[in-house]
Amino acid sequence: MHLTDHTDYSIRVLMYLNQKKTLVTLNELAESLNISKNNLIKVSNQLAKADFITTVKGRSGGLILNKNMGKRNLKDIIVETEKRFNIAVCFTKDTKCDCSFVKNCKLQRTLNEALNSFLDSLASKTLNDLTS
């Protein structure tokens, strides 16, 4: 299982905000997390849309973690930020799979079970667990 950079950045932003517990600027995040400001804009927009953070516009603006977000589990965060879990070609509907076992293939089901186990294992850890 490989998470995208977007999800990695999202988790790191949430961890940083959970530690700070105050309004944080994009410049501070970019410098502290070594992530480009352009990537942070995309990440923060998605996190705000998912109601994980609040964005404050203007000269003294920034990002702040929403109340009780620290209690959210990692599975919920990752499922919201990782849009596709295509661990094999046959998971992608718009790609033709050249599998010789198409009619009786158990690989997709097996990989799906592994993916669900991976995600379920993250359900027991919260954002607070990562930052305390």
KAVENFEN-V431415 format. One record per residue. RES is the residue in one letter. SS is DSSP state (helix for helix, strand for strand, loop for the rest). Layout:
res=RES ss=SS
res=RES ss=SS
This chain:
res=M ss=loop
res=H ss=loop
res=L ss=loop
res=T ss=loop
res=D ss=helix
res=H ss=helix
res=T ss=helix
res=D ss=helix
res=Y ss=helix
res=S ss=helix
res=I ss=helix
res=R ss=helix
res=V ss=helix
res=L ss=helix
res=M ss=helix
res=Y ss=helix
res=L ss=helix
res=N ss=helix
res=Q ss=helix
res=K ss=helix
res=K ss=loop
res=T ss=loop
res=L ss=loop
res=V ss=strand
res=T ss=loop
res=L ss=helix
res=N ss=helix
res=E ss=helix
res=L ss=helix
res=A ss=helix
res=E ss=helix
res=S ss=helix
res=L ss=helix
res=N ss=loop
res=I ss=loop
res=S ss=loop
res=K ss=helix
res=N ss=helix
res=N ss=helix
res=L ss=helix
res=I ss=helix
res=K ss=helix
res=V ss=helix
res=S ss=helix
res=N ss=helix
res=Q ss=helix
res=L ss=helix
res=A ss=helix
res=K ss=helix
res=A ss=loop
res=D ss=loop
res=F ss=loop
res=I ss=strand
res=T ss=strand
res=T ss=strand
res=V ss=strand
res=K ss=loop
res=G ss=loop
res=R ss=loop
res=S ss=loop
res=G ss=loop
res=G ss=strand
res=L ss=strand
res=I ss=strand
res=L ss=strand
res=N ss=loop
res=K ss=loop
res=N ss=loop
res=M ss=helix
res=G ss=helix
res=K ss=helix
res=R ss=loop
res=N ss=strand
res=L ss=helix
res=K ss=helix
res=D ss=helix
res=I ss=helix
res=I ss=helix
res=V ss=helix
res=E ss=helix
res=T ss=helix
res=E ss=loop
res=K ss=loop
res=R ss=loop
res=F ss=loop
res=N ss=loop
res=I ss=loop
res=A ss=loop
res=V ss=helix
res=C ss=helix
res=F ss=helix
res=T ss=loop
res=K ss=loop
res=D ss=loop
res=T ss=loop
res=K ss=loop
res=C ss=loop
res=D ss=loop
res=C ss=loop
res=S ss=loop
res=F ss=loop
res=V ss=loop
res=K ss=loop
res=N ss=loop
res=C ss=loop
res=K ss=loop
res=L ss=helix
res=Q ss=helix
res=R ss=helix
res=T ss=helix
res=L ss=helix
res=N ss=helix
res=E ss=helix
res=A ss=helix
res=L ss=helix
res=N ss=helix
res=S ss=helix
res=F ss=helix
res=L ss=helix
res=D ss=helix
res=S ss=helix
res=L ss=helix
res=A ss=loop
res=S ss=loop
res=K ss=loop
res=T ss=strand
res=L ss=helix
res=N ss=helix
res=D ss=helix
res=L ss=helix
res=T ss=helix
res=S ss=loop
